[in-house]
Amino acid sequence: MKKAFMDVSKILEEKKFSIDKKKGRGYLVHHFCVDYKSEGYIKRCRGDYFTITFDSVSLHQKRNAIKKELMKILRILFKDLKTTDPLIIGLGNSSILCDSLGVSTTNKVMATNHFTDFLNMPKVALFNPEVVEKTGISSYSLIEMVVRKLKPSMIIMIDSLATNNPELLNNCIEVNNTGIIPGSAIKDNKKIDKNTFGIPIVAIGVALVLEKNKRMYTTPDVGEVLHLASTIIADALNELFFYK
């Protein structure tokens, strides 16, 4: 489970590394650019990071507005990329609510990779590698096999995030083009970024776990938050790929 970028975003904002900020009714959108000057002291990879923060009320009442902001972010990251054959990967453990954002999202995205070429639409493939405790195979190894077989034009990875800031718990969607380490708790897993397979990577996450004193905490309403957040992400992807 990857640590939320927003945990270090205040440092970047103080150092004026925030490129853009947009405030909507009940939500706030940030765009941060991590360059060679900042990647060292915040321990984040170079690239673009977008965050959408909101409160619980907005997650329920402003879902459409949050989805539209997410679509705008994805359009920026998809610009100049070949999106005809995307592979969408849902990371995490489907048996644990707070770690199942990836699977919950891919279950709501339309798969079209199996259709024949007479359909003029992106060939979207979905894959949930689960966790090594269930499969006996590392997530990285499974993803590598699927990528070598399908040869996708790009990869979109979706995963639950951990944060050490209680204000961000259940209240933040993050998107970046820097990659992710699937099954971060497994030491032999490798990071997947644009250099791993030679194709672009976009990572999407939501902070569903609070990490304090080496312990993980979640909230009683995590199931509801999971449903709403995964629906927002899935709807944004479906609309971008199939309802342009």
N, C-alpha and C positions, 0 to 999 in steps of 0.2 A: 504494500500500500504506500503510494508516494506521498511525500509531505506537500502540503498546499503552498503554492507560490506566494499567496497573500501574506504568509507568515513573515516574509522579508520585504514586502512591498513598501512598507513605510520608510525603510532605509533608502530605497530607490527614489521615492517621492521627495524625501529630504535632499537627496543629491541631484534632484531635477532630472531623473531618468524616465519620468513619466511623459510619454509623448502626447497623450490625449486623455481627456476626462469628460464624460458626459453624464449629466444627472437627469434622470427621468423621474416620473412620479412613483416613488417607492423602490427605486433601484438606482445603482450607480455603475457605470461602465468605465473601466480603466484600460489603457494600452501602455504596456511597459516594454522597453527595448533594452535587453541586456547585451552589452558589448564587452570588448576585451578589458575595459576599465573597471567594469562592475562585476564581471563573472567571478572574480577571485574572492572578493570579500563577502559576497552573498551566497557563494557556493551553488550557483545555478548556471546552467549552460547558456551559451550565447544564442540569442534568438528573440522572437516576439512572444510576449505573454499578454493575454487578455483576461480580464476578470469582470464578472457581473455579480455584484453583491446586492442583496435584497433582504427584507425581513419576512417573517412568516406570513404576515397578511398579504404581502405582495406576491409571494409564491402561489398563493391561492387565487388572488383577485387580478393579478397582472401577468398571468401566465403567457398570454398571447403577446404582450409587449416584450417580455423577457425572451420569448422564442424569436421574435423579430430581431432583437438585438444580437442574439446568438447567430442568426442567419447572416446578419451583416458582417459579423466577425469571421465566419466561415468563408464568406465570399471574398474577403480580403486575403485570407490564407490560401484559398483555392485559386486565386488569380494567377494566370499563366501556368497553371498545373493541368495535367491531363487527368480528367475525372471520369473517363469512360469506363474504367474497370477498377473501381475502388474495392478494397478489402476492409470491412469494418469488424474490428476485434473487440469483443466484450471480455475484459479481464476481471478476475476476482473469483470468489467462491459463492456459487449460487445458493448454497445452504445457509449462508450467514447474511442476514438482511443488509447490514451496514457495509458489506463487502461485495454486494451483488449489483451495483449500478451498471456495470458493463453488460451482464447477461440480461438484466431487466430492460436495458435499452435496445439491444439487438433483437430481443423478442418482439419489439414493436416496429422494427425497420423492415421494409419490403426487400426480399431477396429476389434478384432477377438473373443471377449468373447462369442459372440452369436453363434459361429460355434460349431458343434458337435465334439466329441473327435477323430474322424478319422483323423483330421489334426494334424500333429506333429509340432506344433508351439505354442509359448506363447499365452495365452488367455488374450489379452489386452482389458481392459475396459476403456472407456473415460467418464468423467463427468465434466460438467460445472455448478457449483452451482449458478452462477450469484451473484447478490448483494441483500441484504435484502430489499432495496427500491423497487425491482422488484418482489420479491417472498413473502415478509412478513415473511420469515424464515431465520435465521442466516446461513451463509455458514457452520459454524461448525456443526450445527444440521443436515443439509442436508448431509454433508460428513459422519457424524457418522451413519446415516441411511443406506447410500450406503455401507459403510465398513462392517456394521453388516450383511447386506444381501449378499454381494459378497464374503466376507472373502478373500481379496486379499493377495498375498504373500509380496507385498511391495507397497508403494505409491510414485508417482512422482508428485510434485506440481509445477506448473508454474505460475509466476505472474510478473507483472510490478513492477519496483522498483523506489524509489525516491532517489535522491542524492542532496547534498548541494555543490557539486563540478562541476562547468560547464564543466570541461574537461572530466568528465565521462558521461555526458549526451549523450545518444544514442551510446556510445562507449565502453560498458562493459557488458559482460555476466558473471554472477556469479552462482556458483553451491556449495551447501553445504549438509551435512548430519545431520544438527541440527534442521531442521523443520522450520515452518512458522506459523504466526497467520493470518488465512484467514479473510479478512475484518477488518484490523487492526484498522480502525476508530470506529468500534463497540466495546464498552467497555466490553460487556459480551461475546465476542468471546474468545475461548480458543486456546492456542497454540497447534499445532499438531506436535508432534515429535515421536521418536521411542517408547516412553513410553505411549503415548496416547492410542493406540490400540494394542500395543505389536508387532508391525511390523516396519521394516525399512522405513525411510523417506528420500527422496532426493528432494531438492528444487532447482529450476532453475529460474533465473530472469534476466531481462535486465533493466538498468536504462533509463527510458523513460520520467521521470519527474524531473525537477529541483525545489527544495524547498528552498525558500529564504524569510526571514521575514514573516514566516507563510503563504506564498502564494505559489501556485504551477504554474510552467511555463513549457511549452513544445515548440517544434520547428515546423516551417511550414512543414518540411519534415518528421514529425513523422509517417505518414502513410506509406511512403516508407521504413523507418527504421523498422517499425513494420512488414511489409511484409518480408523483408530480414531476420530479426532476428528470426521470428517465423518459417520461412522455414529452416533456419540452424538447429534450435532445433528439429523440426519435422523430418527432414531428418536424423539427428543423431540418434534419437530414433527408427525410422523405420529401419534403417540399423542395429542397435544393436540387435533389437528383431527379425527381419525377414530375414536379409541377412548376417548372421554370417559367 
